[in-house]
Amino acid sequence: MPSDVADIRMRMWNADGSEAEMCGNGIRCVGKYIYDHGIATDNPLKVDTDAGLKVLFLDVQNGRVARVTVDMGEPILDGPKIPVAAEGQVIDQSLTVGGQLYQVTCVSVGNPHCVIFVDDVEPLELGKIGPQFEQHSFFPNRVNTEFIQIVSPTELNMRVWERGSGETWACGTGACAAAVAAVLTLSAAGGAWVGAAAFTLGLLVETVLVVCARTGVDGPSHPVAAEEGAPGVADDRPAIAIGEQPRRIDRQVA
């Protein structure tokens, strides 16, 4: 839709009809769609969202967008601004959810995320645990929840419960938040491979290369969804770069 401050405005709705501030993978698909269809052809491309102005850097090949890098801006760590019901930063803090104690790290990259590190993401009853986090009073605007398994200092596996949508195969903002949390808690190095929920399904891998003051999403974009391509490569800006690799589907998201 038109915007007074950018090339275009993006709004995004979750599966339950609620509106989200931002979608990292969605905005890349928007960038490809509007460029390939001649709606806006600036490069970089500016997109107005409820999480603020986002800048998209388009890799155009043969007149069509092959890859989009999104500057997601500086991650928000201050509790009230995420928002969570706590002052200051929430890093490896204890939180009781559903009668169980978890260590949580909270980050906003335009929308709120709660990151929990676990030994193994595969056996999690995410259909039960996810709603308990999403609806917890600690998160006044509900929350997206990422469960992270540390494979190595540079490799993470992730399953994600998205606010208003349930478990999903991938989450661009979630991968950014997970990488930031991993560095904040010293769980991973400055560059890491983050496998989203779809990675545990054997479908795709998201690559997080650089974590610094700012975050970004990078990867191949497709007309409907970014599900395959080569790993993203970070440019000279301090950013998180995310890309996908195709893999065989082993099972479905519950």
Disulfide bonds with the S-S distance in Angstrom:
none
